[in-house]
């Protein structure tokens, strides 16, 4: 795993992204030469048209990230890769055409794009197929030795068994006399030097997964392993890295205190985030005004009641504020006066409201909340006070998600299907805590790009 701006990215993904960039640049170059030959123009040296090719590759690759071309499901499925690449190139062409209109000297000609589009679809897909055949998935999986053989070790084994896992298990070492939960665990007493065992198995990482660490921490073993050049990790940080969320079942208050992260309040990042929120919210409100007008008309025709829906939500530091959305439910949705979780195929949702929710159009008016400073574009989704009280009582560390502004979209929204229950709240909190802990502007950009994928493939929307 490679850590870029505090966010973990698999090395295989970085390698593939680099190769894709070269393939996209090649697509732009071939398109330029083909078009120049077609119209009888002299093909100049490559250095004369370097920037158009680079910009084509960068914009197209941003589109690939946005639609989830590098997501685990796309890496595993050729059909999904093709669909995502078609969407990515379509987005890129719209952007590149606009760029050509504004800055003709740094963009490909629009006529070049007719040649570049099919090449930008085919070359990365061909490259991915060759890559998979030549190397295979297992070649890029890290071999991990787990110290422990109980329930925590079993969780790592279950994670490794997933087809999309980025590591494989080299073995388990039972560090106590307790009956092992995982099969095939070697008892520590049967090994002379643990460091020799690590080297013999070819493990690149050792993960400490003891059920009880008090008085049982194998400091001498860990020190010897560390000095052999093998990375040593403990289970909470390991699961955070591999799953992109904070695992509530293994973390402790001391882990939160002593682990790195929680720097969202740094002044420069805070100012940059607010500046972006102001510019983006103004742009969204202006550009989406015609669509909001059409949605407002549809809401009034479809059902009686107001167009906009206002509701109290919990914001930064637990301070309540009033959120604004397009109304997607009947006006008598909570006639009993009690807050009710939304459910799948909720009968309270109107016909127009179902479309608005699936496309996230009902969330657009919250750009006004962003402009006012009550929200940010990226952050944990705000909850109602009634649900917050319930969730704080049932889930540890829930209040920590309020240490940053709530957002229109967030890390949980791009990684977890829509859910409305205590268990869903717990799962989403794990992603929210990862965001709060590892916030950087880079992570915000990644979430905004991935939100496009969620809108295009709205799985789990209610």
LINCORUR-V446626 format. One record per residue. N is the residue number from 1. RES is the residue in one small letter. SS is DSSP state (A for helix, B for strand, O for the rest). NEAR is the number of other C-alpha atoms within 10 Angstrom. Layout:
((N/RES/SS/NEAR) (N/RES/SS/NEAR))
//
This chain:
((1/x/O/18) (2/x/B/13) (3/x/B/11) (4/x/B/11) (5/x/O/12) (6/x/O/15) (7/x/B/18) (8/x/B/16) (9/x/B/15) (10/x/O/15) (11/x/A/15) (12/x/A/17) (13/x/A/17) (14/x/A/14) (15/x/A/11) (16/x/A/16) (17/x/A/18) (18/x/A/13) (19/x/A/16) (20/x/A/22) (21/x/A/20) (22/x/A/17) (23/x/A/22) (24/x/A/29) (25/x/A/23) (26/x/A/19) (27/x/A/25) (28/x/A/28) (29/x/A/23) (30/x/A/17) (31/x/A/25) (32/x/A/23) (33/x/A/17) (34/x/A/17) (35/x/A/20) (36/x/A/15) (37/x/A/12) (38/x/A/9) (39/x/O/8) (40/x/O/9) (41/x/O/11) (42/x/O/9) (43/x/O/14) (44/x/O/10) (45/x/O/8) (46/x/A/11) (47/x/A/7) (48/x/A/9) (49/x/A/18) (50/x/A/14) (51/x/A/15) (52/x/A/22) (53/x/A/23) (54/x/A/21) (55/x/A/19) (56/x/A/26) (57/x/A/23) (58/x/A/16) (59/x/A/18) (60/x/A/28) (61/x/A/23) (62/x/A/17) (63/x/A/27) (64/x/A/27) (65/x/A/21) (66/x/A/24) (67/x/O/29) (68/x/O/24) (69/x/O/26) (70/x/O/19) (71/x/O/17) (72/x/A/14) (73/x/A/14) (74/x/A/18) (75/x/A/18) (76/x/A/15) (77/x/O/10) (78/x/A/14) (79/x/A/11) (80/x/A/16) (81/x/A/24) (82/x/A/17) (83/x/A/14) (84/x/A/25) (85/x/A/26) (86/x/A/21) (87/x/A/20) (88/x/A/25) (89/x/A/24) (90/x/A/16) (91/x/A/18) (92/x/A/22) (93/x/A/20) (94/x/A/10) (95/x/A/16) (96/x/A/23) (97/x/A/18) (98/x/A/14) (99/x/A/16) (100/x/A/16) (101/x/A/13) (102/x/A/11) (103/x/O/12) (104/x/A/14) (105/x/A/13) (106/x/A/17) (107/x/O/22) (108/x/O/26) (109/x/O/18) (110/x/A/16) (111/x/A/12) (112/x/A/19) (113/x/A/21) (114/x/A/13) (115/x/A/19) (116/x/A/26) (117/x/A/20) (118/x/A/14) (119/x/A/20) (120/x/A/28) (121/x/A/24) (122/x/A/17) (123/x/A/17) (124/x/A/23) (125/x/A/18) (126/x/A/12) (127/x/A/15) (128/x/A/18) (129/x/A/12) (130/x/A/12) (131/x/A/14) (132/x/A/13) (133/x/A/10) (134/x/A/9) (135/x/A/10) (136/x/O/11) (137/x/O/18) (138/x/A/12) (139/x/A/10) (140/x/A/16) (141/x/O/19) (142/x/B/18) (143/x/B/20) (144/x/B/24) (145/x/B/23) (146/x/B/29) (147/x/B/28) (148/x/O/27) (149/x/O/28) (150/x/O/21) (151/x/A/15) (152/x/A/21) (153/x/A/25) (154/x/A/19) (155/x/A/15) (156/x/A/21) (157/x/A/18) (158/x/A/10) (159/x/A/19) (160/x/A/18) (161/x/O/13) (162/x/O/11) (163/x/O/11) (164/x/O/14) (165/x/O/17) (166/x/O/21) (167/x/B/23) (168/x/B/20) (169/x/B/19) (170/x/B/18) (171/x/B/21) (172/x/B/27) (173/x/B/25) (174/x/B/25) (175/x/O/24) (176/x/O/18) (177/x/O/9) (178/x/O/9) (179/x/O/9) (180/x/O/21) (181/x/O/15) (182/x/O/18) (183/x/O/10) (184/x/O/12) (185/x/O/18) (186/x/B/17) (187/x/B/17) (188/x/A/17) (189/x/A/13) (190/x/A/10) (191/x/O/12) (192/x/O/9) (193/x/O/13) (194/x/A/19) (195/x/A/19) (196/x/A/14) (197/x/A/16) (198/x/A/20) (199/x/A/14) (200/x/A/10) (201/x/A/14) (202/x/O/15) (203/x/O/20) (204/x/O/18) (205/x/B/22) (206/x/B/26) (207/x/B/23) (208/x/B/24) (209/x/O/28) (210/x/O/22) (211/x/O/16) (212/x/O/10) (213/x/O/10) (214/x/O/7) (215/x/O/6) (216/x/O/11) (217/x/O/13) (218/x/O/12) (219/x/A/9) (220/x/A/10) (221/x/A/12) (222/x/A/20) (223/x/A/12) (224/x/A/15) (225/x/A/22) (226/x/A/16) (227/x/A/10) (228/x/O/12) (229/x/O/11) (230/x/O/18) (231/x/B/15) (232/x/B/17) (233/x/B/17) (234/x/B/15) (235/x/A/22) (236/x/A/21) (237/x/A/17) (238/x/A/19) (239/x/A/19) (240/x/A/18) (241/x/A/18) (242/x/A/18) (243/x/A/17) (244/x/O/22) (245/x/O/25) (246/x/O/25) (247/x/O/22) (248/x/O/17) (249/x/O/10) (250/x/O/15) (251/x/O/14) (252/x/O/13) (253/x/A/8) (254/x/A/8) (255/x/A/12) (256/x/A/14) (257/x/A/10) (258/x/A/8) (259/x/O/10) (260/x/O/11) (261/x/O/16) (262/x/O/19) (263/x/O/14) (264/x/O/19) (265/x/O/13) (266/x/O/10) (267/x/A/10) (268/x/A/10) (269/x/A/15) (270/x/A/14) (271/x/A/12) (272/x/A/11) (273/x/A/18) (274/x/A/18) (275/x/A/12) (276/x/A/12) (277/x/A/21) (278/x/A/18) (279/x/A/11) (280/x/A/16) (281/x/A/22) (282/x/A/15) (283/x/A/13) (284/x/A/14) (285/x/A/18) (286/x/A/10) (287/x/A/11) (288/x/O/14) (289/x/A/14) (290/x/A/11) (291/x/A/13) (292/x/A/18) (293/x/A/12) (294/x/A/10) (295/x/A/20) (296/x/A/17) (297/x/A/12) (298/x/A/15) (299/x/A/24) (300/x/A/14) (301/x/A/11) (302/x/A/13) (303/x/O/18) (304/x/O/10) (305/x/O/15) (306/x/O/13) (307/x/O/18) (308/x/B/14) (309/x/B/17) (310/x/B/12) (311/x/B/11) (312/x/B/15) (313/x/B/21) (314/x/B/23) (315/x/O/26) (316/x/A/16) (317/x/A/13) (318/x/A/17) (319/x/O/11) (320/x/B/16) (321/x/B/18) (322/x/B/15) (323/x/B/23) (324/x/B/20) (325/x/B/19) (326/x/B/24) (327/x/O/26) (328/x/O/22) (329/x/B/21) (330/x/O/18) (331/x/O/16) (332/x/O/10) (333/x/O/14) (334/x/O/12) (335/x/O/9) (336/x/O/8) (337/x/O/8) (338/x/O/9) (339/x/O/13) (340/x/O/12) (341/x/O/11) (342/x/O/15) (343/x/O/14) (344/x/O/11) (345/x/O/10) (346/x/O/12) (347/x/O/12) (348/x/O/17) (349/x/B/20) (350/x/O/18) (351/x/A/16) (352/x/A/18) (353/x/A/25) (354/x/A/19) (355/x/A/16) (356/x/A/20) (357/x/A/18) (358/x/A/18) (359/x/A/16) (360/x/O/18) (361/x/A/18) (362/x/A/22) (363/x/A/17) (364/x/A/21) (365/x/A/22) (366/x/A/23) (367/x/A/27) (368/x/A/19) (369/x/A/21) (370/x/A/24) (371/x/A/20) (372/x/A/13) (373/x/O/13) (374/x/O/21) (375/x/O/27) (376/x/B/27) (377/x/B/26) (378/x/B/24) (379/x/O/25) (380/x/O/29) (381/x/O/23) (382/x/O/23) (383/x/O/18) (384/x/O/17) (385/x/A/17) (386/x/A/14) (387/x/A/19) (388/x/A/18) (389/x/A/13) (390/x/A/11) (391/x/A/21) (392/x/A/16) (393/x/A/12) (394/x/A/14) (395/x/O/15) (396/x/O/14) (397/x/O/18) (398/x/A/19) (399/x/A/16) (400/x/A/16) (401/x/A/26) (402/x/A/21) (403/x/A/17) (404/x/O/23) (405/x/O/23) (406/x/O/24) (407/x/B/21) (408/x/B/22) (409/x/B/21) (410/x/O/25) (411/x/A/30) (412/x/A/24) (413/x/A/21) (414/x/A/20) (415/x/A/17) (416/x/O/14) (417/x/O/15) (418/x/O/18) (419/x/O/19) (420/x/O/15) (421/x/O/13) (422/x/A/16) (423/x/A/13) (424/x/A/13) (425/x/A/19) (426/x/A/20) (427/x/A/18) (428/x/A/26) (429/x/A/27) (430/x/A/23) (431/x/A/26) (432/x/A/27) (433/x/A/26) (434/x/A/24) (435/x/A/29) (436/x/A/23) (437/x/A/21) (438/x/A/20) (439/x/O/22) (440/x/O/23) (441/x/A/15) (442/x/A/13) (443/x/A/19) (444/x/A/19) (445/x/A/13) (446/x/A/17) (447/x/A/25) (448/x/A/19) (449/x/A/19) (450/x/A/25) (451/x/A/22) (452/x/A/17) (453/x/A/23) (454/x/A/22) (455/x/A/16) (456/x/A/13) (457/x/O/13) (458/x/O/17) (459/x/O/13) (460/x/O/12) (461/x/O/18) (462/x/O/21))
//
